[in-house]
């Protein structure tokens, strides 16, 4: 079962938290959900160079609070905060309500599965050999303290006529253990031969306390390592 389902979806409420936290009745739920999807697509496209991992959306009392997790906060904020003010105005017009934008810096992008997947995809688009890109990503992630990582690439690898998938794994990646903090990321590389999909799973430790959901798991990683 752990191999088949989405690693984040099966852990929601156990070792993972939702990226959209708001309540709406059946009348407004679909509108809010569609709005969240459009906001995320807009931000990912606009901040493509800022290494955005995830976007959290909250809706307290007729307003919205958006937290952007990025490895390059300077690109998002801009010179003297000009870009962030412009972005806030765009989001306010899109959502039709006051929007507060927070920036959360990712200090170790090598431990973020989404950023690792996007990094590998970018290397594949630059015609770097897929094995070299995958092995380098695995080594960098393990060097920074991850307990395990699995990387999988699928498509016309190296321009082969028949599509296939290859994967590398180092350490432990217990997908079936619900308390395991598994970070999952997916990215696509558009090459001249077609699209190559990249999936990354990173095992950071075990969530031993339910109150740790959404918190820094470095302490849990130390406990699990013992």
C-alpha angles and dihedrals in degrees: 000000000000090000094052108045131066106276093222098043094054091050099049108131092011108064100341133060130214119264091215114053113182140103127233135166121245090267095062103022098092092046092052092046093050089047090053091051092050092047092051093048091048093049094045090051096043095044097041092131094048097073095238112192103181141347122219119202126197127177112202116175106331094324136084134230116200121190116196115200107206139162091214108046092166091067091052095046096042129192110337090345094295096134095048091051091050090047092050090054092050092050092047090055092045095050098034093227139079110287127201114200121204125187120214116191120222103216096188109038090173088070094051111092095205093052092045090052092048091048091054091046091052090051091051089052088053088056096250112155109267094225092054093048093048095046092048091052092049092050094047093049095048091046091059094056109273114150092218145347136195123192125189128184123187134183137057094341113199088357095294117172092232119052117234140162131237130187142189128202134186127180122354125327105176101187093171095057106091095198090055112107100231116177112203130194136175132193138166127224116207105211131171088259095051140276121328117198120215123197125185130190119187122188110209102171139283128302102229096170121050089216088066092071108128092007131113107289098198092107091049090050089055091050092048091047090058 
